[in-house]
């Protein structure tokens, strides 16, 4: 799927008249620690500081010092040690692909992003993009643009209500649409600028900048798999809806591929280090994704992670995905996937639990109960130990 998508992106680039290789950008010179300027920006920073104090107490924050230190290191390796000292990273347990940067240096990294990227370079591409928003002061520019646009919209509404004719009223309504469209176009232009800054950081780092395009290629493949599983039309990645705040995914993938330094293609992307750092959290991140009840996207994510090798957590997650959907054939497949997880790690307690539940639902009571007994042996203090125990008849000792 990725190979076909890359071909389509290449065709799109040629159709749009883009050069085969654009000049790789460089980040601007670092100007030192920034302090807010003017009443508007100072007020915005104070508001964000107060919001951060409340946000820091949220139960949604992943409080793992090792993981937070690792993600911070990836940011610093991407944008440079001098720049990253102005940021504070919070990892938020939300199973969606997203990250954001506030004007005061607060960066939120969603757990769903960590699940979807496969290397330090890919993570650095997204974090560098968000840092680009911060360094370019996009939040302040957006605030001013929305305020100015809002003022014009308010006056257009007043004048429209006083219009003496339908033609005059239509003129004011067209003005409103123009202002709204310009605000969204302004947002898209900022996203393009942040993409340029992000790839610039990667180009000057020790990481492989070609990974930036890979992020969007894989995200488009996920959207396509999701639509196919739901029986929907294949998404269009080359169109800009009127209310879109971001450029089309195909445009972003194409641009980032063209702006990556060609001589950096042999750099390390940090994929092995990334898998090692994320390993303790991978089962939880997969479980959060599966609970979204989004079969096509979840199946694609699992399969894409397995390209570097199937592991017990991945087989277990796939078993959970199929068992939760629950069609008759799904339960047979789930039992097979759990068995493969156990073959790789016989002490994987949750795989024994899933296998037992799947076998019970397919009428294999004896084998299912045996798998559940093994689950309780491996995890006697499990939260559902009493419930699972009710599914297992007491073994009668032989006379």
FITI-496660 format. One record per residue (C-alpha): x, y, z; residue number from 1. Coordinates in nm, 4 decimals, padded with zeros to 6 digits, m for minus. Layout:
N
x: X y: Y z: Z num: NUM
...
end
This chain:
399
x: 00.0000 y: 00.0000 z: 00.0000 num: 1
x: 00.2819 y: 00.2402 z: 00.0897 num: 2
x: 00.4603 y: 00.1725 z: m00.2399 num: 3
x: 00.1438 y: 00.2488 z: m00.4414 num: 4
x: 00.0927 y: 00.5633 z: m00.2369 num: 5
x: 00.4474 y: 00.6838 z: m00.3055 num: 6
x: 00.3884 y: 00.6342 z: m00.6775 num: 7
x: 00.0658 y: 00.8343 z: m00.6533 num: 8
x: 00.2458 y: 01.1111 z: m00.4634 num: 9
x: 00.5143 y: 01.1231 z: m00.7315 num: 10
x: 00.2512 y: 01.1572 z: m01.0019 num: 11
x: 00.0860 y: 01.4326 z: m00.7981 num: 12
x: 00.4164 y: 01.6185 z: m00.7743 num: 13
x: 00.4704 y: 01.6019 z: m01.1494 num: 14
x: 00.1132 y: 01.7117 z: m01.2184 num: 15
x: 00.1576 y: 02.0085 z: m00.9872 num: 16
x: 00.4780 y: 02.1089 z: m01.1637 num: 17
x: 00.6974 y: 02.0563 z: m00.8571 num: 18
x: 01.0702 y: 02.0060 z: m00.9159 num: 19
x: 01.2202 y: 01.6623 z: m00.8740 num: 20
x: 01.4267 y: 01.7931 z: m00.5835 num: 21
x: 01.3749 y: 02.1280 z: m00.4127 num: 22
x: 01.6476 y: 02.3098 z: m00.2221 num: 23
x: 01.6611 y: 02.1603 z: 00.1303 num: 24
x: 01.5803 y: 02.4359 z: 00.3807 num: 25
x: 01.7857 y: 02.5244 z: 00.6846 num: 26
x: 01.6422 y: 02.6500 z: 01.0135 num: 27
x: 01.6894 y: 03.0172 z: 01.0984 num: 28
x: 01.9793 y: 03.1136 z: 01.3268 num: 29
x: 01.8934 y: 03.0624 z: 01.6916 num: 30
x: 01.8163 y: 03.3996 z: 01.8475 num: 31
x: 01.8353 y: 03.2897 z: 02.2109 num: 32
x: 01.5665 y: 03.2463 z: 02.4744 num: 33
x: 01.2578 y: 03.4357 z: 02.3679 num: 34
x: 01.0479 y: 03.6586 z: 02.5917 num: 35
x: 00.6973 y: 03.7781 z: 02.5021 num: 36
x: 00.6761 y: 04.1218 z: 02.3486 num: 37
x: 00.3838 y: 04.3633 z: 02.3678 num: 38
x: 00.0558 y: 04.3517 z: 02.5558 num: 39
x: m00.1083 y: 04.0897 z: 02.3342 num: 40
x: 00.1725 y: 03.8371 z: 02.3568 num: 41
x: 00.2350 y: 03.8925 z: 02.7275 num: 42
x: m00.1341 y: 03.8379 z: 02.7967 num: 43
x: m00.1346 y: 03.5231 z: 02.5843 num: 44
x: 00.1660 y: 03.3846 z: 02.7721 num: 45
x: 00.0069 y: 03.4569 z: 03.1112 num: 46
x: m00.3062 y: 03.2768 z: 03.0008 num: 47
x: m00.1040 y: 02.9773 z: 02.8826 num: 48
x: 00.1027 y: 02.9719 z: 03.2039 num: 49
x: m00.2178 y: 02.9485 z: 03.4073 num: 50
x: m00.3532 y: 02.6800 z: 03.1755 num: 51
x: m00.0304 y: 02.4817 z: 03.2149 num: 52
x: m00.0583 y: 02.4925 z: 03.5948 num: 53
x: m00.4028 y: 02.3333 z: 03.5702 num: 54
x: m00.2985 y: 02.0947 z: 03.2943 num: 55
x: m00.0010 y: 01.9649 z: 03.4953 num: 56
x: m00.2452 y: 01.8140 z: 03.7464 num: 57
x: m00.4468 y: 01.6240 z: 03.4854 num: 58
x: m00.4983 y: 01.2494 z: 03.5252 num: 59
x: m00.4454 y: 01.2129 z: 03.1505 num: 60
x: m00.0744 y: 01.2895 z: 03.1736 num: 61
x: 00.1611 y: 00.9914 z: 03.1467 num: 62
x: 00.3885 y: 01.0281 z: 03.4465 num: 63
x: 00.6812 y: 00.8168 z: 03.3343 num: 64
x: 01.0109 y: 01.0054 z: 03.3808 num: 65
x: 01.2003 y: 00.7674 z: 03.1543 num: 66
x: 00.9558 y: 00.8031 z: 02.8641 num: 67
x: 00.9327 y: 01.1790 z: 02.9074 num: 68
x: 01.3118 y: 01.2107 z: 02.9141 num: 69
x: 01.3373 y: 01.0013 z: 02.5992 num: 70
x: 01.0805 y: 01.2054 z: 02.4046 num: 71
x: 01.2527 y: 01.5249 z: 02.5216 num: 72
x: 01.5855 y: 01.3889 z: 02.3981 num: 73
x: 01.4344 y: 01.3180 z: 02.0549 num: 74
x: 01.3123 y: 01.6788 z: 02.0385 num: 75
x: 01.6550 y: 01.8095 z: 02.1421 num: 76
x: 01.8317 y: 01.5858 z: 01.8896 num: 77
x: 01.6004 y: 01.7267 z: 01.6233 num: 78
x: 01.5971 y: 02.1010 z: 01.6912 num: 79
x: 01.9217 y: 02.1322 z: 01.8873 num: 80
x: 02.0044 y: 02.1496 z: 02.2563 num: 81
x: 01.9913 y: 02.5292 z: 02.2674 num: 82
x: 01.6420 y: 02.5515 z: 02.1217 num: 83
x: 01.4772 y: 02.2673 z: 02.3130 num: 84
x: 01.5653 y: 02.4123 z: 02.6549 num: 85
x: 01.2693 y: 02.6490 z: 02.6136 num: 86
x: 01.0144 y: 02.3651 z: 02.6047 num: 87
x: 00.8351 y: 02.1464 z: 02.8584 num: 88
x: 00.6946 y: 01.8221 z: 02.7227 num: 89
x: 00.3814 y: 01.6537 z: 02.8567 num: 90
x: 00.2829 y: 01.3114 z: 02.7226 num: 91
x: m00.0964 y: 01.2843 z: 02.7234 num: 92
x: m00.2788 y: 00.9520 z: 02.7193 num: 93
x: m00.5055 y: 01.0147 z: 02.4214 num: 94
x: m00.5040 y: 00.7468 z: 02.1464 num: 95
x: m00.5026 y: 00.9955 z: 01.8581 num: 96
x: m00.2355 y: 01.1159 z: 01.6168 num: 97
x: m00.1599 y: 01.4635 z: 01.7468 num: 98
x: 00.0860 y: 01.6969 z: 01.9160 num: 99
x: 00.0599 y: 02.0664 z: 01.9905 num: 100
x: 00.2761 y: 02.3544 z: 02.1058 num: 101
x: 00.1648 y: 02.6503 z: 02.3159 num: 102
x: 00.3280 y: 02.9940 z: 02.2843 num: 103
x: 00.4856 y: 02.9665 z: 02.6327 num: 104
x: 00.6796 y: 02.6475 z: 02.5491 num: 105
x: 00.4285 y: 02.3834 z: 02.6621 num: 106
x: 00.4302 y: 02.0879 z: 02.4238 num: 107
x: 00.1649 y: 01.8157 z: 02.4379 num: 108
x: 00.2445 y: 01.4806 z: 02.2798 num: 109
x: m00.0489 y: 01.2426 z: 02.2424 num: 110
x: 00.0096 y: 00.8737 z: 02.3134 num: 111
x: m00.1555 y: 00.7876 z: 01.9810 num: 112
x: 00.1282 y: 00.9682 z: 01.8033 num: 113
x: 00.3859 y: 00.7551 z: 01.9848 num: 114
x: 00.2039 y: 00.4415 z: 01.8679 num: 115
x: 00.1969 y: 00.5501 z: 01.5021 num: 116
x: 00.5543 y: 00.6650 z: 01.4446 num: 117
x: 00.8223 y: 00.4006 z: 01.4100 num: 118
x: 01.1501 y: 00.5805 z: 01.4706 num: 119
x: 01.3197 y: 00.8728 z: 01.6379 num: 120
x: 01.3382 y: 01.0481 z: 01.3022 num: 121
x: 00.9625 y: 01.0166 z: 01.2462 num: 122
x: 00.8863 y: 01.1394 z: 01.5967 num: 123
x: 01.1377 y: 01.4210 z: 01.5498 num: 124
x: 00.9614 y: 01.5246 z: 01.2289 num: 125
x: 00.6322 y: 01.5800 z: 01.4128 num: 126
x: 00.7911 y: 01.7414 z: 01.7183 num: 127
x: 01.0032 y: 01.9643 z: 01.4958 num: 128
x: 00.6906 y: 02.0767 z: 01.3119 num: 129
x: 00.5264 y: 02.1757 z: 01.6403 num: 130
x: 00.8432 y: 02.3517 z: 01.7556 num: 131
x: 00.8385 y: 02.5408 z: 01.4261 num: 132
x: 00.5004 y: 02.6856 z: 01.5256 num: 133
x: 00.6600 y: 02.7989 z: 01.8522 num: 134
x: 00.9693 y: 02.9535 z: 01.6960 num: 135
x: 00.7657 y: 03.1352 z: 01.4284 num: 136
x: 00.5240 y: 03.2751 z: 01.6945 num: 137
x: 00.2270 y: 03.1394 z: 01.5034 num: 138
x: m00.0072 y: 03.1482 z: 01.8035 num: 139
x: 00.0245 y: 03.5262 z: 01.8317 num: 140
x: m00.0149 y: 03.5753 z: 01.4563 num: 141
x: m00.3229 y: 03.3509 z: 01.4561 num: 142
x: m00.4723 y: 03.5430 z: 01.7483 num: 143
x: m00.4271 y: 03.8750 z: 01.5693 num: 144
x: m00.5640 y: 03.7376 z: 01.2417 num: 145
x: m00.8716 y: 03.5913 z: 01.4095 num: 146
x: m00.9304 y: 03.9137 z: 01.6027 num: 147
x: m00.9041 y: 04.1262 z: 01.2885 num: 148
x: m01.1181 y: 03.8871 z: 01.0901 num: 149
x: m01.3727 y: 03.8751 z: 01.3703 num: 150
x: m01.3999 y: 04.2526 z: 01.3749 num: 151
x: m01.4652 y: 04.2611 z: 01.0011 num: 152
x: m01.7222 y: 03.9794 z: 01.0305 num: 153
x: m01.9033 y: 04.1655 z: 01.3076 num: 154
x: m01.9262 y: 04.4836 z: 01.0996 num: 155
x: m02.0328 y: 04.2843 z: 00.7943 num: 156
x: m02.3142 y: 04.1312 z: 00.9968 num: 157
x: m02.4316 y: 04.4725 z: 01.1156 num: 158
x: m02.4145 y: 04.6317 z: 00.7708 num: 159
x: m02.5758 y: 04.3257 z: 00.6153 num: 160
x: m02.8733 y: 04.3580 z: 00.8480 num: 161
x: m02.9130 y: 04.7214 z: 00.7369 num: 162
x: m02.8736 y: 04.6486 z: 00.3652 num: 163
x: m03.1398 y: 04.8227 z: 00.1567 num: 164
x: m03.1451 y: 04.5550 z: m00.1164 num: 165
x: m03.0849 y: 04.1874 z: m00.1705 num: 166
x: m02.7821 y: 04.2577 z: m00.3916 num: 167
x: m02.6191 y: 04.4587 z: m00.1138 num: 168
x: m02.6996 y: 04.1858 z: 00.1393 num: 169
x: m02.5431 y: 03.9259 z: m00.0906 num: 170
x: m02.2301 y: 04.1429 z: m00.1172 num: 171
x: m02.1905 y: 04.1466 z: 00.2608 num: 172
x: m02.2470 y: 03.7707 z: 00.2810 num: 173
x: m01.9823 y: 03.7135 z: 00.0157 num: 174
x: m01.7501 y: 03.9336 z: 00.2216 num: 175
x: m01.8148 y: 03.7129 z: 00.5238 num: 176
x: m01.7253 y: 03.3990 z: 00.3267 num: 177
x: m01.4101 y: 03.5672 z: 00.1981 num: 178
x: m01.2969 y: 03.6601 z: 00.5498 num: 179
x: m01.3717 y: 03.3116 z: 00.6849 num: 180
x: m01.1844 y: 03.1544 z: 00.3948 num: 181
x: m00.8855 y: 03.3833 z: 00.4488 num: 182
x: m00.8656 y: 03.2827 z: 00.8166 num: 183
x: m00.8519 y: 02.9109 z: 00.7275 num: 184
x: m00.6055 y: 02.9809 z: 00.4460 num: 185
x: m00.3897 y: 03.1716 z: 00.6955 num: 186
x: m00.3897 y: 02.8609 z: 00.9198 num: 187
x: m00.2906 y: 02.6368 z: 00.6285 num: 188
x: m00.0071 y: 02.8698 z: 00.5340 num: 189
x: 00.1222 y: 02.8553 z: 00.8903 num: 190
x: 00.1142 y: 02.4750 z: 00.8755 num: 191
x: 00.3179 y: 02.4847 z: 00.5555 num: 192
x: 00.5708 y: 02.7167 z: 00.7184 num: 193
x: 00.5951 y: 02.4851 z: 01.0207 num: 194
x: 00.6505 y: 02.1888 z: 00.7862 num: 195
x: 00.9387 y: 02.3785 z: 00.6276 num: 196
x: 01.0912 y: 02.4589 z: 00.9648 num: 197
x: 01.0475 y: 02.1003 z: 01.0845 num: 198
x: 01.2247 y: 01.9481 z: 00.7848 num: 199
x: 01.4928 y: 02.2163 z: 00.8221 num: 200
x: 01.5649 y: 02.0995 z: 01.1762 num: 201
x: 01.5883 y: 01.7376 z: 01.0601 num: 202
x: 01.8173 y: 01.8312 z: 00.7720 num: 203
x: 02.0716 y: 01.9759 z: 01.0166 num: 204
x: 02.0311 y: 01.6973 z: 01.2739 num: 205
x: 02.1904 y: 01.3524 z: 01.2787 num: 206
x: 01.8555 y: 01.1877 z: 01.1968 num: 207
x: 01.7231 y: 01.0859 z: 00.8550 num: 208
x: 01.4999 y: 01.3675 z: 00.7204 num: 209
x: 01.3281 y: 01.1390 z: 00.4667 num: 210
x: 01.1332 y: 01.0014 z: 00.7637 num: 211
x: 00.9134 y: 01.3136 z: 00.7652 num: 212
x: 00.7349 y: 01.2134 z: 00.4433 num: 213
x: 00.7027 y: 00.8580 z: 00.5719 num: 214
x: 00.4838 y: 00.9792 z: 00.8600 num: 215
x: 00.2226 y: 01.1193 z: 00.6221 num: 216
x: 00.2430 y: 00.8256 z: 00.3825 num: 217
x: 00.1625 y: 00.5885 z: 00.6655 num: 218
x: m00.1158 y: 00.8105 z: 00.8005 num: 219
x: m00.2810 y: 00.8167 z: 00.4574 num: 220
x: m00.2549 y: 00.4383 z: 00.4415 num: 221
x: m00.4233 y: 00.4155 z: 00.7823 num: 222
x: m00.7100 y: 00.6415 z: 00.6705 num: 223
x: m00.7515 y: 00.4283 z: 00.3584 num: 224
x: m00.7606 y: 00.1043 z: 00.5586 num: 225
x: m01.0121 y: 00.2551 z: 00.7975 num: 226
x: m01.2411 y: 00.3659 z: 00.5138 num: 227
x: m01.2187 y: 00.0247 z: 00.3461 num: 228
x: m01.3138 y: m00.1559 z: 00.6679 num: 229
x: m01.6174 y: 00.0703 z: 00.7063 num: 230
x: m01.7264 y: 00.0281 z: 00.3456 num: 231
x: m01.6635 y: 00.3941 z: 00.2649 num: 232
x: m01.5087 y: 00.5529 z: m00.0414 num: 233
x: m01.1335 y: 00.5870 z: m00.0509 num: 234
x: m01.0387 y: 00.9237 z: 00.1030 num: 235
x: m00.9091 y: 01.2006 z: m00.1192 num: 236
x: m00.5731 y: 01.3297 z: 00.0003 num: 237
x: m00.5258 y: 01.5948 z: m00.2689 num: 238
x: m00.8189 y: 01.8262 z: m00.1935 num: 239
x: m00.8530 y: 02.1221 z: 00.0414 num: 240
x: m01.1978 y: 02.1512 z: 00.2014 num: 241
x: m01.3130 y: 02.5090 z: 00.2634 num: 242
x: m01.2856 y: 02.4730 z: 00.6419 num: 243
x: m00.9569 y: 02.2778 z: 00.6390 num: 244
x: m00.6955 y: 02.4084 z: 00.8838 num: 245
x: m00.4144 y: 02.1951 z: 00.7358 num: 246
x: m00.2862 y: 02.1327 z: 00.3825 num: 247
x: m00.3817 y: 01.8011 z: 00.2170 num: 248
x: m00.1839 y: 01.5013 z: 00.3387 num: 249
x: m00.0558 y: 01.4219 z: m00.0124 num: 250
x: 00.0770 y: 01.7746 z: m00.0522 num: 251
x: 00.2584 y: 01.7521 z: 00.2795 num: 252
x: 00.4136 y: 01.4149 z: 00.2019 num: 253
x: 00.5269 y: 01.5362 z: m00.1399 num: 254
x: 00.6729 y: 01.8617 z: m00.0110 num: 255
x: 00.8585 y: 01.6991 z: 00.2777 num: 256
x: 01.0041 y: 01.4325 z: 00.0476 num: 257
x: 01.1315 y: 01.7024 z: m00.1881 num: 258
x: 01.2803 y: 01.9157 z: 00.0905 num: 259
x: 01.4717 y: 01.6352 z: 00.2640 num: 260
x: 01.8453 y: 01.6486 z: 00.2007 num: 261
x: 01.9229 y: 01.3729 z: m00.0527 num: 262
x: 02.2694 y: 01.3162 z: 00.0933 num: 263
x: 02.1116 y: 01.2388 z: 00.4335 num: 264
x: 01.9220 y: 00.9304 z: 00.3165 num: 265
x: 02.1816 y: 00.6969 z: 00.4709 num: 266
x: 02.1577 y: 00.8497 z: 00.8181 num: 267
x: 02.0324 y: 00.6460 z: 01.1118 num: 268
x: 01.6611 y: 00.6903 z: 01.1854 num: 269
x: 01.6807 y: 00.5526 z: 01.5401 num: 270
x: 01.4140 y: 00.2861 z: 01.4797 num: 271
x: 01.5729 y: 00.0229 z: 01.7060 num: 272
x: 01.6212 y: 00.2735 z: 01.9891 num: 273
x: 01.2630 y: 00.3884 z: 01.9496 num: 274
x: 01.1221 y: 00.0346 z: 01.9734 num: 275
x: 01.3276 y: m00.0297 z: 02.2852 num: 276
x: 01.2152 y: 00.2916 z: 02.4554 num: 277
x: 00.8491 y: 00.2370 z: 02.3720 num: 278
x: 00.8395 y: m00.1353 z: 02.4539 num: 279
x: 00.7176 y: m00.0955 z: 02.8171 num: 280
x: 00.4248 y: 00.1169 z: 02.6972 num: 281
x: 00.3390 y: m00.0640 z: 02.3741 num: 282
x: 00.0791 y: m00.3042 z: 02.5250 num: 283
x: m00.1061 y: m00.0139 z: 02.6897 num: 284
x: m00.0966 y: 00.2016 z: 02.3762 num: 285
x: m00.2273 y: m00.0872 z: 02.1664 num: 286
x: m00.5051 y: m00.1546 z: 02.4170 num: 287
x: m00.6109 y: 00.2115 z: 02.4102 num: 288
x: m00.6214 y: 00.2019 z: 02.0302 num: 289
x: m00.8267 y: m00.1185 z: 02.0182 num: 290
x: m01.0819 y: 00.0263 z: 02.2601 num: 291
x: m01.1609 y: 00.2940 z: 02.0017 num: 292
x: m01.3567 y: 00.0213 z: 01.8196 num: 293
x: m01.1952 y: 00.1248 z: 01.4925 num: 294
x: m01.1120 y: m00.2122 z: 01.3390 num: 295
x: m00.9578 y: m00.1063 z: 01.0074 num: 296
x: m00.7238 y: 00.1541 z: 01.1549 num: 297
x: m00.6221 y: m00.0705 z: 01.4447 num: 298
x: m00.5506 y: m00.3656 z: 01.2162 num: 299
x: m00.3378 y: m00.1441 z: 00.9926 num: 300
x: m00.1409 y: m00.0052 z: 01.2887 num: 301
x: m00.0679 y: m00.3541 z: 01.4224 num: 302
x: 00.0347 y: m00.4842 z: 01.0801 num: 303
x: 00.2613 y: m00.1845 z: 01.0185 num: 304
x: 00.4329 y: m00.2282 z: 01.3546 num: 305
x: 00.4830 y: m00.5969 z: 01.2743 num: 306
x: 00.6894 y: m00.5112 z: 00.9655 num: 307
x: 00.9922 y: m00.5001 z: 01.1937 num: 308
x: 00.8988 y: m00.8422 z: 01.3369 num: 309
x: 00.6004 y: m00.9975 z: 01.5128 num: 310
x: 00.6213 y: m00.9982 z: 01.8913 num: 311
x: 00.4023 y: m01.1434 z: 02.1647 num: 312
x: 00.2421 y: m00.8031 z: 02.2432 num: 313
x: 00.1535 y: m00.7538 z: 01.8766 num: 314
x: m00.0012 y: m01.0998 z: 01.8385 num: 315
x: m00.1918 y: m01.0476 z: 02.1631 num: 316
x: m00.3196 y: m00.7091 z: 02.0467 num: 317
x: m00.4372 y: m00.8586 z: 01.7188 num: 318
x: m00.6135 y: m01.1341 z: 01.9092 num: 319
x: m00.7880 y: m00.8742 z: 02.1259 num: 320
x: m00.8917 y: m00.6763 z: 01.8180 num: 321
x: m01.0565 y: m00.9762 z: 01.6529 num: 322
x: m01.2101 y: m01.1105 z: 01.9736 num: 323
x: m01.3713 y: m00.7747 z: 02.0506 num: 324
x: m01.5291 y: m00.7610 z: 01.7042 num: 325
x: m01.6660 y: m01.1037 z: 01.7840 num: 326
x: m01.7845 y: m01.2513 z: 01.4537 num: 327
x: m01.7670 y: m01.6335 z: 01.4503 num: 328
x: m01.4621 y: m01.6474 z: 01.2258 num: 329
x: m01.3038 y: m01.3608 z: 01.4243 num: 330
x: m01.3008 y: m01.5781 z: 01.7368 num: 331
x: m01.1221 y: m01.8587 z: 01.5516 num: 332
x: m00.8631 y: m01.6117 z: 01.4235 num: 333
x: m00.8285 y: m01.4560 z: 01.7685 num: 334
x: m00.7524 y: m01.7943 z: 01.9244 num: 335
x: m00.4829 y: m01.8488 z: 01.6601 num: 336
x: m00.3265 y: m01.5084 z: 01.7283 num: 337
x: m00.3238 y: m01.5641 z: 02.1065 num: 338
x: m00.1578 y: m01.9015 z: 02.0527 num: 339
x: 00.1152 y: m01.7348 z: 01.8460 num: 340
x: 00.1709 y: m01.4816 z: 02.1257 num: 341
x: 00.2069 y: m01.7660 z: 02.3769 num: 342
x: 00.4480 y: m01.9484 z: 02.1461 num: 343
x: 00.6741 y: m01.6427 z: 02.1573 num: 344
x: 00.6247 y: m01.5778 z: 02.5303 num: 345
x: 00.4716 y: m01.8561 z: 02.7391 num: 346
x: 00.4497 y: m01.6211 z: 03.0392 num: 347
x: 00.2294 y: m01.3668 z: 02.8598 num: 348
x: m00.0624 y: m01.3872 z: 03.1044 num: 349
x: m00.3087 y: m01.1751 z: 02.9049 num: 350
x: m00.2585 y: m01.3950 z: 02.5978 num: 351
x: m00.3665 y: m01.6993 z: 02.8010 num: 352
x: m00.6709 y: m01.5040 z: 02.9212 num: 353
x: m00.7694 y: m01.4026 z: 02.5692 num: 354
x: m00.7155 y: m01.7534 z: 02.4399 num: 355
x: m00.9363 y: m01.8964 z: 02.7126 num: 356
x: m01.2203 y: m01.6529 z: 02.6457 num: 357
x: m01.2021 y: m01.7070 z: 02.2694 num: 358
x: m01.2065 y: m02.0857 z: 02.3085 num: 359
x: m01.5017 y: m02.0745 z: 02.5473 num: 360
x: m01.7029 y: m01.8703 z: 02.2970 num: 361
x: m01.6304 y: m02.1225 z: 02.0216 num: 362
x: m01.7513 y: m02.4139 z: 02.2350 num: 363
x: m01.4099 y: m02.5518 z: 02.3346 num: 364
x: m01.4822 y: m02.5479 z: 02.7060 num: 365
x: m01.2064 y: m02.7772 z: 02.8338 num: 366
x: m00.9261 y: m02.6057 z: 02.6403 num: 367
x: m01.0636 y: m02.2622 z: 02.7270 num: 368
x: m01.0814 y: m02.3360 z: 03.0976 num: 369
x: m00.7284 y: m02.4722 z: 03.0930 num: 370
x: m00.6029 y: m02.1484 z: 02.9339 num: 371
x: m00.7855 y: m01.9447 z: 03.1987 num: 372
x: m00.6313 y: m02.1537 z: 03.4771 num: 373
x: m00.2893 y: m02.0790 z: 03.3341 num: 374
x: m00.3782 y: m01.7077 z: 03.3281 num: 375
x: m00.4597 y: m01.7130 z: 03.6998 num: 376
x: m00.1428 y: m01.9075 z: 03.7754 num: 377
x: 00.0626 y: m01.6394 z: 03.6030 num: 378
x: m00.1398 y: m01.3491 z: 03.7443 num: 379
x: m00.3137 y: m01.4549 z: 04.0669 num: 380
x: m00.3681 y: m01.0933 z: 04.1758 num: 381
x: m00.5391 y: m00.9914 z: 03.8501 num: 382
x: m00.8236 y: m00.7434 z: 03.8899 num: 383
x: m01.0625 y: m00.9872 z: 03.7223 num: 384
x: m00.9371 y: m01.2958 z: 03.9064 num: 385
x: m01.2704 y: m01.3622 z: 04.0799 num: 386
x: m01.4693 y: m01.3209 z: 03.7605 num: 387
x: m01.2377 y: m01.5505 z: 03.5651 num: 388
x: m01.2460 y: m01.7987 z: 03.8511 num: 389
x: m01.6237 y: m01.8274 z: 03.8169 num: 390
x: m01.5717 y: m01.9555 z: 03.4614 num: 391
x: m01.3509 y: m02.2412 z: 03.5788 num: 392
x: m01.5039 y: m02.5409 z: 03.7630 num: 393
x: m01.3048 y: m02.6672 z: 04.0562 num: 394
x: m01.0827 y: m02.9566 z: 03.9671 num: 395
x: m01.1864 y: m03.2728 z: 04.1478 num: 396
x: m00.8827 y: m03.4639 z: 04.2754 num: 397
x: m00.8427 y: m03.8154 z: 04.1420 num: 398
x: m00.9492 y: m04.0917 z: 04.3872 num: 399
end
